[in-house]
Amino acid sequence: MPELELDDARWDFDRNAMRFPARLDDGTRIDVLVSQEALNDLAGLEDTAENARRTFDANHDVVETAAEGRIKRGDFNAPGEIIVGIADLQHAAR
């Protein structure tokens, strides 16, 4: 089971996403990004960075489930990085 470090999340201004580290079972460190658009869509809010940050903070359990699912499937978009999208969040929220 990957170790997600949601408490170390920070806003990535270049990517318009919340970014937080995760450690895989083999000790490899990866970055997990959750897009501003996905977070705001999940909450049905206006697409702003502030709304995305609030949604992230209020939905750690959903973000965690979505991120773990992508990690388990090996859905890396680049080496050492996973992006969680709206479909992932919606599925995890069920």
C-alpha positions as CSV (number, residue, x, y, z in Angstrom):
1,M,0.0,0.0,0.0
2,P,1.5,3.4,-1.0
3,E,2.1,5.9,1.8
4,L,0.5,9.2,0.8
5,E,1.6,12.4,2.4
6,L,-1.4,14.6,2.0
7,D,-0.3,16.8,4.9
8,D,2.7,17.9,2.8
9,A,0.5,19.0,-0.1
10,R,1.2,22.3,-1.8
11,W,-0.2,24.3,-4.6
12,D,1.8,23.9,-7.9
13,F,1.3,27.3,-9.6
14,D,2.9,26.0,-12.9
15,R,0.5,23.0,-13.1
16,N,-2.6,24.5,-11.5
17,A,-2.8,21.5,-9.2
18,M,-2.4,20.3,-5.7
19,R,0.9,18.3,-5.5
20,F,1.8,15.9,-2.7
21,P,4.4,13.2,-2.3
22,A,3.8,9.5,-2.0
23,R,6.1,6.6,-1.2
24,L,5.6,3.3,-3.0
25,D,6.1,-0.1,-1.4
26,D,9.6,-0.3,-2.8
27,G,10.6,3.0,-1.2
28,T,10.4,5.0,-4.5
29,R,9.1,8.6,-4.0
30,I,6.6,9.9,-6.5
31,D,4.6,13.0,-6.9
32,V,0.8,13.0,-7.1
33,L,-1.0,15.9,-8.7
34,V,-4.7,16.6,-8.5
35,S,-5.8,19.3,-11.0
36,Q,-7.7,22.4,-10.1
37,E,-10.4,21.6,-12.6
38,A,-10.9,18.1,-11.2
39,L,-11.2,19.4,-7.6
40,N,-13.6,22.1,-8.6
41,D,-15.7,19.8,-10.7
42,L,-16.0,17.4,-7.8
43,A,-17.4,20.1,-5.5
44,G,-19.4,21.8,-8.2
45,L,-17.6,25.1,-7.5
46,E,-16.3,27.9,-9.7
47,D,-12.9,27.0,-11.2
48,T,-10.5,28.9,-9.0
49,A,-7.3,27.9,-7.2
50,E,-8.8,28.8,-3.8
51,N,-11.9,26.6,-4.3
52,A,-9.6,23.8,-5.4
53,R,-7.5,24.0,-2.3
54,R,-10.6,24.1,0.0
55,T,-12.0,21.1,-1.9
56,F,-8.7,19.2,-1.5
57,D,-8.7,19.9,2.3
58,A,-12.3,18.8,2.7
59,N,-11.9,15.6,0.6
60,H,-8.7,13.9,1.7
61,D,-10.4,10.5,1.8
62,V,-11.6,10.8,-1.8
63,V,-8.2,12.1,-3.0
64,E,-6.4,9.3,-1.2
65,T,-8.7,6.6,-2.6
66,A,-8.3,8.0,-6.2
67,A,-4.5,8.3,-5.9
68,E,-4.1,4.8,-4.5
69,G,-6.2,3.5,-7.4
70,R,-4.0,5.1,-10.0
71,I,-0.8,4.0,-8.2
72,K,-2.0,0.4,-8.0
73,R,-2.8,0.4,-11.7
74,G,0.5,1.9,-12.5
75,D,-1.1,4.9,-14.3
76,F,1.9,7.1,-14.4
77,N,1.8,10.0,-16.9
78,A,5.5,10.5,-16.6
79,P,8.2,8.7,-14.6
80,G,7.6,9.4,-10.9
81,E,4.3,11.3,-11.4
82,I,0.6,10.5,-11.3
83,I,-2.2,12.9,-12.2
84,V,-5.5,12.4,-10.6
85,G,-8.4,13.6,-12.8
86,I,-12.1,14.2,-12.3
87,A,-13.1,10.6,-13.4
88,D,-10.7,9.3,-10.6
89,L,-12.3,11.5,-8.0
90,Q,-15.8,10.8,-9.1
91,H,-15.2,7.0,-9.0
92,A,-13.5,7.3,-5.5
93,A,-16.4,9.4,-4.2
94,R,-19.0,6.7,-4.8
